[in-house]
Amino acid sequence: MNAAIVLGRCRRTVLVFDSGTQRNLVSQGMHNFLTRDDILPSEFLNICYGEIKKYGVEILHKKVTKARKNKEDIFAVTDEEGIIYYSKKMLIATGLVDTLPDVPGLKEMYGKSVHHCPYCDGWEAKDKRLGVYAKNKDGSELAISLKTWSNQVTLYTDGGRKIKPGQKVELEKNNIQVKSNGINKLEGTDGYLKKILFENGEEDTCDALFFVNGFEQQCALVDVFGCELSKKGVVITDKSQQTNTQGLYVAGDSDKDVQLVVMAAAEGAKAGVFINKELQKESIEHPPKQE
């Protein structure tokens, strides 16, 4: 959206595909974005739509199913209805999708009392009884981080990965208990967690659960174009947000480790500026032929 408004104001022809599957749509409020704190993601998007349309940007609420770059360095994308669109430059801003732990009851609580980002939802869980779910991942860093918001933090491994000696020492120093019992389900009301029930019949009171379970690219386009990925699975870009494919840019959670809406917006604005500069340069090098 931010790239679109920059390019729209540069009088470029811009087409935005929005399939309506944003990562944070289940969130009860968007945070860390000045002037928009606590706004619902859907409300934020509606404001964006209205603003970018002022500059002639077209929005299609469709999914792109195919994409390629032809010999003339033109991008061709196909939507779900089989319609093909062409462009000189392309920006992928589809973000990531979280891999939710396979625990009964968790999906219904995601976005209300189950979260992945303490910077996004830690304040709302301050001074509550917090849990960290990390079955086959290292949850110690997140557990220690959550001590910023609450003194009551427990790490749950659900019968999975054992804690390394060094991690155990750090957790003990921070008064973080580790429970390795297998988890049967999460119990709560209207999406708000109350208890963690274990397979052995025991239970723990818990108000909010943060998880470490990985993520993946929401869209396969980065694979289609052979984008280079980091060890964490995000796209590697240069200072202009361009990938290793000329003319292809990526912005947002897809390419960085600080995954905040305000960061995604900043990257989109930067990508828009550099895309416009590239188009300016190309128009000078290859001016349109006179009739």
C-alpha positions in Angstrom: 0.0 0.0 0.0 2.8 2.4 0.9 4.7 1.6 -2.3 1.4 2.2 -4.3 0.8 5.6 -2.9 4.4 6.7 -3.6 4.2 5.4 -7.2 0.7 6.8 -7.7 2.0 10.3 -6.7 4.8 9.8 -9.2 2.1 9.5 -11.8 2.9 5.8 -12.5 0.3 3.3 -13.6 -0.1 1.0 -10.5 -2.1 -2.1 -10.0 -2.4 -3.7 -6.5 -3.5 -7.3 -6.1 -5.0 -7.9 -2.6 -6.2 -11.4 -1.9 -7.3 -10.4 1.7 -5.1 -12.9 3.5 -2.9 -10.5 5.5 -1.0 -12.1 8.3 -2.4 -9.9 11.0 -6.1 -9.9 10.1 -7.0 -11.9 13.3 -5.3 -9.3 15.5 -7.5 -7.4 17.9 -5.4 -4.2 17.3 -2.4 -3.0 15.4 0.4 -1.5 17.4 3.7 0.4 17.2 2.4 2.6 14.4 2.1 6.3 15.4 -1.4 7.8 14.8 -2.8 4.3 14.2 -2.2 2.6 17.5 -4.8 -0.1 18.4 -6.6 0.2 15.1 -8.1 -3.0 13.7 -6.2 -4.2 10.6 -9.3 -4.3 8.5 -10.1 -0.7 9.4 -6.5 0.3 8.6 -6.7 -1.4 5.2 -9.9 0.5 4.4 -8.2 3.8 5.1 -5.3 2.7 2.8 -7.7 1.8 0.0 -9.3 5.2 0.1 -6.1 7.1 0.1 -4.3 5.3 -2.7 -7.3 5.5 -5.0 -7.0 9.3 -5.0 -3.9 8.8 -7.1 -5.4 6.5 -9.7 -4.1 3.3 -8.2 -6.2 0.3 -9.2 -6.9 -2.4 -6.6 -8.0 -5.9 -7.6 -9.2 -8.2 -4.7 -7.8 -11.2 -6.5 -5.1 -13.8 -6.1 -2.2 -14.0 -8.5 -1.8 -17.7 -9.5 1.1 -17.4 -12.0 3.9 -15.0 -12.7 6.9 -14.9 -15.1 9.4 -12.5 -16.7 9.7 -12.7 -20.5 12.6 -12.1 -22.8 11.8 -8.4 -23.0 12.1 -8.1 -19.2 8.4 -7.6 -18.8 6.6 -9.2 -15.9 3.4 -11.1 -16.8 1.1 -12.1 -13.9 -2.1 -14.2 -14.2 -5.0 -13.9 -11.8 -7.3 -16.6 -10.6 -9.7 -15.9 -13.5 -6.9 -16.5 -16.1 -6.5 -12.8 -16.9 -2.9 -11.7 -17.7 -1.4 -8.3 -16.7 1.9 -6.9 -17.7 4.3 -4.5 -15.9 7.8 -3.2 -16.1 8.4 -3.6 -12.4 7.0 -5.9 -9.8 6.8 -5.7 -6.0 6.0 -8.7 -3.8 4.6 -7.6 -0.4 2.7 -10.8 0.5 4.4 -11.3 3.8 4.6 -14.5 5.8 2.1 -17.0 7.3 2.7 -18.4 10.8 2.8 -22.1 11.4 0.4 -22.6 14.2 1.2 -25.3 16.8 -1.1 -28.3 16.4 -2.8 -28.0 19.8 -6.6 -28.3 20.1 -8.1 -25.0 21.0 -5.2 -22.9 19.9 -6.4 -21.8 16.5 -9.6 -20.3 18.0 -7.5 -18.2 20.4 -4.9 -17.0 17.9 -5.0 -13.2 17.7 -6.9 -12.8 21.0 -4.8 -14.6 23.7 -2.3 -16.6 21.6 0.4 -14.6 19.8 3.8 -14.9 18.1 5.1 -11.3 18.7 5.6 -9.8 22.1 6.3 -6.3 20.6 2.8 -6.5 19.0 0.9 -8.0 21.9 3.1 -7.9 25.0 1.6 -4.7 26.4 -1.9 -6.2 26.3 -0.6 -9.2 28.3 1.4 -7.2 30.9 1.5 -8.6 34.4 -0.6 -11.6 33.4 0.4 -15.3 33.6 2.2 -15.9 30.4 3.3 -19.0 28.6 5.7 -19.7 25.8 5.0 -22.7 23.5 8.1 -24.2 21.8 7.9 -27.9 21.1 10.7 -28.4 18.7 12.1 -24.9 18.7 14.2 -22.8 21.1 11.8 -20.9 23.2 14.2 -19.7 25.8 14.9 -16.3 24.1 11.2 -15.5 23.8 10.5 -16.6 27.4 13.3 -14.4 28.8 12.1 -11.5 26.5 8.6 -11.8 28.0 9.9 -10.9 31.4 9.8 -7.3 30.2 6.0 -7.5 30.4 5.4 -10.0 33.2 7.2 -11.7 36.1 5.0 -14.8 35.6 6.4 -16.7 32.6 6.5 -20.4 32.0 8.0 -22.3 29.1 6.1 -25.3 27.7 7.8 -27.8 25.5 4.9 -30.2 25.0 7.0 -33.3 25.3 9.4 -32.0 22.7 12.8 -30.5 22.5 15.0 -30.7 25.6 16.5 -27.5 27.1 20.3 -27.2 26.7 22.3 -26.7 29.9 23.2 -23.1 29.1 19.6 -22.2 28.3 18.5 -23.9 31.5 20.8 -21.7 33.6 19.5 -18.5 31.9 15.9 -19.6 32.4 16.5 -20.3 36.1 18.3 -17.0 36.6 15.2 -15.3 35.2 12.9 -17.4 37.4 11.2 -19.1 34.4 9.8 -22.5 35.0 10.0 -25.2 32.3 7.3 -27.7 31.9 7.8 -30.6 29.4 4.6 -32.4 29.8 2.6 -33.3 26.7 -0.2 -30.8 26.2 -3.7 -32.2 25.6 -5.5 -28.9 24.8 -6.0 -25.2 25.6 -9.2 -24.2 27.4 -10.8 -20.8 27.6 -13.8 -18.7 26.8 -14.5 -16.6 23.6 -11.0 -17.0 22.4 -9.4 -16.0 25.7 -7.1 -18.6 27.3 -7.7 -19.8 30.9 -6.0 -23.1 31.3 -3.5 -25.4 29.7 -4.5 -29.1 30.1 -1.8 -31.7 30.0 -2.0 -35.3 28.8 -1.3 -36.6 32.4 -4.4 -34.9 33.7 -2.6 -32.0 35.3 -3.4 -28.3 34.4 -1.9 -24.9 34.5 -3.6 -21.5 34.7 -2.4 -19.3 31.8 -3.8 -16.0 30.5 -1.8 -15.6 27.3 0.4 -17.9 25.2 3.2 -16.8 22.9 4.6 -19.4 20.5 7.8 -20.2 18.6 6.8 -22.5 15.7 8.3 -21.0 12.6 6.7 -19.4 9.5 6.8 -19.6 5.7 6.4 -17.3 2.8 2.7 -16.8 2.2 3.2 -16.6 -1.6 5.2 -18.9 -3.8 6.2 -16.1 -6.2 9.6 -15.7 -4.5 10.3 -19.4 -5.4 9.0 -18.9 -8.9 11.6 -16.1 -9.5 14.4 -17.9 -7.7 14.8 -15.3 -5.0 17.6 -15.8 -2.6 16.5 -16.7 0.9 18.3 -16.3 4.2 18.6 -19.1 6.7 15.5 -17.8 8.4 13.5 -18.2 5.2 13.1 -14.5 4.3 14.1 -12.9 1.0 17.5 -11.3 0.6 17.2 -7.8 -0.9 19.6 -4.9 -1.5 19.3 -1.4 -0.2 16.6 -0.6 -2.7 14.5 -3.6 -1.7 15.4 -5.3 -5.1 16.0 -9.0 -5.2 18.6 -10.9 -7.2 16.0 -10.7 -10.1 16.3 -7.4 -11.9 13.1 -5.4 -11.6 11.7 -7.5 -8.9 11.3 -6.0 -5.4 10.2 -7.4 -2.1 9.0 -5.4 1.0 7.5 -6.2 4.3 7.7 -9.4 6.5 8.8 -11.4 3.5 12.4 -10.0 3.6 13.3 -8.7 7.1 13.6 -10.0 10.7 11.9 -7.0 12.4 8.3 -7.9 11.4 6.2 -4.8 12.3 3.6 -3.1 10.1 5.5 0.3 10.4 8.6 -1.4 9.1 6.7 -3.0 6.2 5.3 0.5 5.3 8.7 2.0 5.4 10.1 -0.6 3.1 7.2 -0.2 0.8 7.8 3.5 0.6 11.5 2.9 -0.1 10.8 0.4 -2.8 8.4 2.8 -4.4 11.1 5.5 -4.6 13.7 3.2 -6.1 11.2 1.7 -8.6 10.4 5.3 -9.8 14.1 6.1 -10.0 14.7 3.0 -12.2 11.8 3.9 -14.4 13.1 7.5 -14.8 16.6 6.1 -15.7 15.1 3.7 -18.2 13.0 6.5 -19.9 16.2 8.5 -20.4 18.2 5.6 -21.8 15.4 4.4 -24.0 13.1 7.3 -24.8 9.8 6.5 -26.6 10.0 6.6 -30.4 8.6 9.7 -32.1 5.8 9.1 -34.5 
